[in-house]
Amino acid sequence: HTSQGSGPMLARILELLDAVIPYDGAAILLDDGTDIVTIEAAGDARKRLGMRIPIESTDARARVYREQRPLLLDSTHSDPALMEAPPEGIGSWLGLPLLVEGRSLGVLTIESRQPGVLGAADMGLLEAFAGQTATAVWMARFYAQVQESAAAAERERLARDLHDAVTQTLFSASIFAEMLPVQMAREPDEAARNLGQLGQLIRSALAEMRALLIELRPAALVAADLSQLVDNLVQAARARSRVTFSFVSHNGSASPLPPDVQIAVYRIVQELLNNAIKHSDASECRIELWRSAGSVDVTVSDDGHGFDPAAETFGRMGLAIMQERARAIGADLTLTSQPNLGVSAQLCWPSHLGDDTS
């Protein structure tokens, strides 16, 4: 249950610890359900990175974890054999549990080659570092759980979209297909028009399926051309709304975008199109994409009822989430709107905020 995001923080904690309590080795061990594992270490302890100790073993580190209390070992008055495969040349050793709300997350240890160097006086100092370490680990795990929840919510959204959009479109297509044979005999001109509409419905369903399948395959989302991805979104939006969407791509010679930038731009455009469908009451929406070496500009404009930016709450249009995505990649997202005059959104990467326009 460790998190990669906590690694740099834990290394920094051990670095600062050495300035307060000089040691020859220090380690942070975290539980993974069955063992406690050395996930960060410094000095002599680095050779034990990845070492696993069963939680139920008699090893001193496992005892600190289970009993949730400090333990001091010193070769002059205690038996280092309390540690399974004790570190070579250990003189004194001190271990403290990493506790959050009464629960053990792991163990923080320091060691010295010389006996008598570590003692009870060091426990108070080490407790402060143990507390910081436990907090860092807990926050990293909490963040990982939030990400997992977000991924689950995204899967649920895809399932809803598949049902609401694709199934609905295919149902409409099936109705047209069933009535066409009868209509061809009675109203051939109307049947010809409906045959064209049937083709449009099938193309829309295919566009919806392509968009959903790309989202289910992150590698495809990164590998695809951004212009094609936006075109898929536009075609899918046409399938589930009466808004007239137009898309123009100005693709210059551009190298592939960084994966995080491509995904963020895709998600922001997706949210802007959803807003045009669900909230704007627009009849038309225009999307333009400019790609050149190392830059992306996207504008999404509609003729809907608009809103007052000073009074509008962020949550309604998902603006806060879009702004967070933009900031994460160093992009600038600006929305301009007035009541009854539609909405225009512009996304620029890299951000143009720092450009000198004078």
C-alpha positions as CSV (number, residue, x, y, z in Angstrom):
1,H,0.0,0.0,0.0
2,T,2.9,2.4,-0.6
3,S,2.7,5.3,-3.0
4,Q,5.3,6.5,-5.4
5,G,4.3,10.0,-4.7
6,S,5.6,9.8,-1.1
7,G,9.2,8.7,-2.1
8,P,10.8,12.2,-2.5
9,M,9.2,13.3,0.8
10,L,10.4,10.3,2.7
11,A,13.9,10.8,1.4
12,R,13.9,14.4,2.5
13,I,12.7,13.4,6.0
14,L,15.7,11.1,6.4
15,E,18.0,13.8,5.1
16,L,16.7,16.3,7.7
17,L,16.8,13.7,10.4
18,D,20.5,13.2,10.0
19,A,21.1,16.9,10.7
20,V,19.2,16.6,14.0
21,I,20.3,13.1,15.1
22,P,23.5,12.0,13.3
23,Y,23.2,8.4,12.3
24,D,25.1,5.8,10.3
25,G,21.9,4.4,8.8
26,A,18.2,5.1,8.8
27,A,15.2,3.4,7.2
28,I,11.5,3.7,6.7
29,L,9.5,0.5,6.6
30,L,5.8,0.4,5.5
31,D,3.2,-2.3,5.8
32,D,1.8,-4.0,2.7
33,G,-0.7,-6.2,4.5
34,T,1.5,-9.2,5.3
35,D,5.0,-7.7,5.7
36,I,6.7,-4.4,6.5
37,V,9.0,-3.4,3.7
38,T,12.0,-1.1,3.6
39,I,10.9,1.5,1.0
40,E,13.3,4.3,1.9
41,A,16.8,4.2,3.5
42,A,20.0,6.2,4.0
43,G,23.5,5.4,4.9
44,D,24.3,1.8,6.0
45,A,20.6,0.9,5.7
46,R,20.5,1.5,2.0
47,K,21.7,-2.1,1.4
48,R,18.5,-3.3,3.0
49,L,16.2,-1.4,0.5
50,G,13.3,-3.8,-0.4
51,M,13.9,-6.0,2.6
52,R,10.6,-7.7,3.8
53,I,9.9,-8.6,7.4
54,P,6.7,-10.6,8.2
55,I,4.5,-8.6,10.5
56,E,4.0,-11.5,12.9
57,S,7.8,-12.3,13.2
58,T,9.8,-11.8,16.3
59,D,12.1,-9.2,14.6
60,A,12.4,-6.0,16.5
61,R,11.0,-3.9,13.6
62,A,7.9,-6.1,13.5
63,R,7.5,-5.8,17.3
64,V,7.7,-2.0,17.0
65,Y,5.0,-2.1,14.3
66,R,2.7,-4.5,16.2
67,E,3.2,-3.2,19.8
68,Q,3.1,0.5,18.7
69,R,5.9,1.5,21.0
70,P,9.6,2.5,20.7
71,L,12.3,0.0,21.1
72,L,16.0,0.7,21.8
73,L,18.7,-1.9,21.2
74,D,22.3,-1.5,22.2
75,S,25.1,-4.1,22.0
76,T,26.3,-3.2,25.5
77,H,23.0,-4.1,27.2
78,S,20.6,-5.7,24.8
79,D,20.7,-8.5,22.3
80,P,20.9,-7.4,18.6
81,A,19.7,-11.0,17.8
82,L,16.2,-9.5,18.4
83,M,16.6,-8.5,14.8
84,E,16.3,-11.3,12.2
85,A,19.5,-11.1,10.1
86,P,20.8,-8.1,12.3
87,P,22.7,-5.5,10.4
88,E,26.4,-6.1,10.4
89,G,28.3,-4.0,12.9
90,I,25.2,-2.6,14.7
91,G,26.2,-0.8,17.9
92,S,22.9,0.9,18.8
93,W,19.5,1.0,17.1
94,L,16.3,2.8,17.8
95,G,12.9,2.1,16.2
96,L,9.6,4.1,16.4
97,P,6.2,3.2,15.1
98,L,4.5,5.4,12.4
99,L,1.1,6.1,13.9
100,V,-2.0,7.8,12.5
101,E,-5.1,7.8,14.7
102,G,-3.9,4.8,16.6
103,R,-3.1,2.7,13.5
104,S,0.4,1.5,12.6
105,L,1.5,2.4,9.1
106,G,5.2,1.3,9.5
107,V,8.4,1.9,11.4
108,L,11.1,4.6,11.4
109,T,14.6,3.3,12.4
110,I,18.0,4.9,13.0
111,E,21.2,3.1,13.8
112,S,24.8,3.7,14.7
113,R,27.9,1.6,14.5
114,Q,28.9,2.6,18.0
115,P,27.2,1.3,21.1
116,G,25.8,3.9,23.6
117,V,25.3,6.6,20.9
118,L,21.5,6.4,20.8
119,G,19.4,6.6,23.9
120,A,16.1,7.6,25.5
121,A,16.9,11.3,25.0
122,D,16.8,10.7,21.2
123,M,13.3,9.3,21.3
124,G,11.6,12.7,21.7
125,L,13.3,14.1,18.7
126,L,12.7,11.0,16.7
127,E,9.0,11.1,17.6
128,A,8.6,14.4,15.7
129,F,10.1,12.9,12.6
130,A,8.0,9.7,13.0
131,G,4.9,11.9,13.1
132,Q,5.9,13.8,10.0
133,T,6.7,10.5,8.2
134,A,3.3,9.0,9.2
135,T,1.5,12.0,8.0
136,A,3.3,12.0,4.6
137,V,2.5,8.3,4.1
138,W,-1.1,8.7,5.1
139,M,-1.5,11.6,2.7
140,A,0.1,9.7,-0.1
141,R,-2.2,6.7,0.5
142,F,-5.3,9.0,0.8
143,Y,-4.3,10.6,-2.6
144,A,-4.0,7.2,-4.2
145,Q,-7.4,6.2,-2.9
146,V,-8.9,9.4,-4.3
147,Q,-7.3,8.7,-7.7
148,E,-8.8,5.1,-7.6
149,S,-12.2,6.5,-6.7
150,A,-11.9,9.0,-9.6
151,A,-11.0,6.2,-12.0
152,A,-14.0,4.2,-10.8
153,A,-16.2,7.2,-11.3
154,E,-14.8,7.7,-14.8
155,R,-15.6,4.0,-15.6
156,E,-19.2,4.6,-14.4
157,R,-19.5,7.7,-16.5
158,L,-18.3,5.7,-19.6
159,A,-20.9,3.1,-18.9
160,R,-23.6,5.7,-18.6
161,D,-22.5,7.4,-21.8
162,L,-22.5,4.0,-23.6
163,H,-26.1,3.4,-22.5
164,D,-27.4,6.9,-22.8
165,A,-25.8,7.9,-26.1
166,V,-24.8,4.8,-28.1
167,T,-27.8,2.7,-27.2
168,Q,-30.2,5.6,-27.8
169,T,-28.7,6.3,-31.2
170,L,-28.8,2.6,-32.2
171,F,-32.4,2.4,-31.1
172,S,-33.3,5.3,-33.3
173,A,-31.4,3.7,-36.2
174,S,-33.3,0.4,-35.7
175,I,-36.7,2.3,-35.9
176,F,-35.6,3.9,-39.2
177,A,-34.5,0.6,-40.6
178,E,-37.8,-1.1,-39.7
179,M,-40.0,1.6,-41.3
180,L,-37.9,2.1,-44.4
181,P,-39.2,-1.0,-46.4
182,V,-42.9,0.2,-45.9
183,Q,-42.0,3.8,-46.6
184,M,-40.2,3.0,-49.8
185,A,-43.4,1.6,-51.3
186,R,-45.6,4.4,-50.1
187,E,-43.4,7.5,-49.9
188,P,-40.1,6.9,-51.9
189,D,-38.9,10.5,-51.6
190,E,-39.4,10.6,-47.8
191,A,-37.8,7.1,-47.6
192,A,-34.7,8.4,-49.4
193,R,-34.4,11.3,-46.9
194,N,-34.8,8.9,-44.0
195,L,-32.2,6.5,-45.5
196,G,-29.7,9.4,-45.4
197,Q,-30.7,10.0,-41.8
198,L,-30.2,6.4,-41.0
199,G,-26.7,6.6,-42.4
200,Q,-26.0,9.6,-40.2
201,L,-27.3,7.8,-37.1
202,I,-25.0,4.9,-37.8
203,R,-22.0,7.2,-38.3
204,S,-22.8,9.0,-35.1
205,A,-23.0,5.7,-33.2
206,L,-19.6,4.7,-34.6
207,A,-18.2,8.0,-33.5
208,E,-19.6,7.5,-30.0
209,M,-18.1,4.1,-29.9
210,R,-14.7,5.3,-31.1
211,A,-14.6,8.0,-28.5
212,L,-15.5,5.6,-25.7
213,L,-13.1,2.9,-26.8
214,I,-10.3,5.5,-26.9
215,E,-11.0,6.5,-23.4
216,L,-11.0,2.9,-22.3
217,R,-7.5,2.5,-23.8
218,P,-5.2,5.3,-22.3
219,A,-2.4,4.3,-24.7
220,A,-4.6,5.0,-27.7
221,L,-5.6,8.4,-26.2
222,V,-1.9,9.4,-26.0
223,A,-0.9,7.9,-29.4
224,A,-3.7,9.3,-31.5
225,D,-3.5,12.6,-33.4
226,L,-5.1,15.4,-31.3
227,S,-7.1,16.7,-34.3
228,Q,-8.6,13.3,-34.8
229,L,-9.4,13.0,-31.1
230,V,-11.2,16.3,-31.1
231,D,-13.0,15.3,-34.3
232,N,-14.2,12.1,-32.6
233,L,-15.5,14.2,-29.7
234,V,-17.4,16.6,-32.1
235,Q,-19.0,13.7,-34.0
236,A,-20.0,12.0,-30.8
237,A,-21.5,15.3,-29.5
238,R,-23.5,15.6,-32.7
239,A,-25.0,12.2,-32.1
240,R,-26.5,13.1,-28.7
241,S,-27.7,16.7,-29.3
242,R,-29.5,19.0,-31.7
243,V,-26.6,21.5,-31.5
244,T,-25.0,22.2,-34.8
245,F,-21.3,21.5,-34.3
246,S,-18.5,22.7,-36.7
247,F,-14.9,21.8,-36.3
248,V,-11.9,23.4,-38.1
249,S,-8.4,22.1,-37.6
250,H,-5.3,24.2,-38.5
251,N,-2.7,21.5,-38.2
252,G,0.9,22.8,-38.8
253,S,3.9,20.6,-38.7
254,A,3.9,19.6,-35.1
255,S,5.7,17.0,-33.1
256,P,3.6,14.8,-30.7
257,L,2.5,16.4,-27.6
258,P,3.6,15.3,-24.1
259,P,1.1,12.6,-22.9
260,D,-0.1,14.7,-19.9
261,V,-0.7,17.7,-22.2
262,Q,-2.6,15.6,-24.8
263,I,-4.8,14.0,-22.2
264,A,-5.5,17.3,-20.4
265,V,-6.4,19.1,-23.7
266,Y,-8.7,16.3,-24.7
267,R,-10.5,16.3,-21.3
268,I,-11.0,20.1,-21.3
269,V,-12.4,20.1,-24.8
270,Q,-14.7,17.2,-23.8
271,E,-16.0,19.1,-20.8
272,L,-16.5,22.3,-22.9
273,L,-18.6,20.3,-25.5
274,N,-20.6,18.7,-22.7
275,N,-21.3,22.2,-21.3
276,A,-22.5,23.4,-24.7
277,I,-24.9,20.4,-24.9
278,K,-26.2,20.4,-21.3
279,H,-26.1,24.0,-20.0
280,S,-25.9,26.5,-22.9
281,D,-29.2,25.9,-24.8
282,A,-27.1,26.7,-27.8
283,S,-28.1,26.1,-31.4
284,E,-24.5,26.3,-32.8
285,C,-21.1,25.5,-31.4
286,R,-17.8,26.1,-33.3
287,I,-14.5,24.5,-32.4
288,E,-11.1,25.5,-33.8
289,L,-7.8,23.9,-33.1
290,W,-4.4,25.3,-34.0
291,R,-1.3,23.1,-33.7
292,S,2.3,24.1,-34.3
293,A,5.6,23.0,-33.0
294,G,5.4,23.0,-29.2
295,S,2.0,24.7,-28.9
296,V,-1.7,24.2,-28.9
297,D,-4.6,26.7,-29.1
298,V,-8.2,25.6,-28.9
299,T,-11.3,27.8,-29.0
300,V,-14.9,26.5,-28.3
301,S,-17.6,29.1,-28.9
302,D,-21.4,28.7,-28.7
303,D,-24.4,31.0,-29.2
304,G,-26.2,29.9,-26.0
305,H,-27.7,32.0,-23.2
306,G,-24.3,32.6,-21.6
307,F,-23.8,33.5,-18.0
308,D,-22.5,36.2,-15.7
309,P,-18.9,35.2,-14.8
310,A,-19.0,37.3,-11.6
311,A,-22.1,35.5,-10.4
312,E,-21.7,32.0,-11.8
313,T,-20.6,29.2,-9.5
314,F,-17.6,27.2,-10.6
315,G,-19.2,23.9,-9.8
316,R,-22.1,24.3,-12.3
317,M,-19.9,24.2,-15.4
318,G,-17.0,22.3,-14.1
319,L,-14.8,25.3,-14.5
320,A,-12.8,24.6,-11.4
321,I,-11.9,21.1,-12.7
322,M,-11.0,22.5,-16.1
323,Q,-8.8,25.2,-14.6
324,E,-7.1,22.7,-12.5
325,R,-6.3,20.5,-15.5
326,A,-5.0,23.6,-17.4
327,R,-2.7,24.7,-14.5
328,A,-1.3,21.2,-14.2
329,I,0.1,21.3,-17.7
330,G,1.1,25.0,-17.7
331,A,-1.8,26.1,-19.9
332,D,-4.1,29.1,-19.8
333,L,-7.8,28.6,-20.0
334,T,-10.0,31.7,-20.3
335,L,-13.8,31.9,-20.5
336,T,-15.6,35.0,-21.7
337,S,-19.4,35.3,-21.6
338,Q,-22.3,37.6,-21.1
339,P,-25.9,36.7,-20.5
340,N,-27.7,35.9,-23.8
341,L,-24.4,36.3,-25.7
342,G,-23.0,32.8,-25.6
343,V,-19.7,31.5,-24.2
344,S,-16.2,31.5,-25.7
345,A,-13.5,29.4,-24.2
346,Q,-9.8,29.6,-25.2
347,L,-7.2,27.1,-24.1
348,C,-3.5,28.0,-24.8
349,W,-0.5,25.7,-24.1
350,P,2.1,26.7,-23.1
351,S,0.4,29.5,-21.2
352,H,0.4,32.9,-22.9
353,L,0.0,34.7,-19.6
354,G,3.8,35.5,-19.5
355,D,4.0,36.7,-23.1
356,D,5.1,40.2,-23.7
357,T,2.3,41.7,-25.8
358,S,3.6,45.2,-25.8
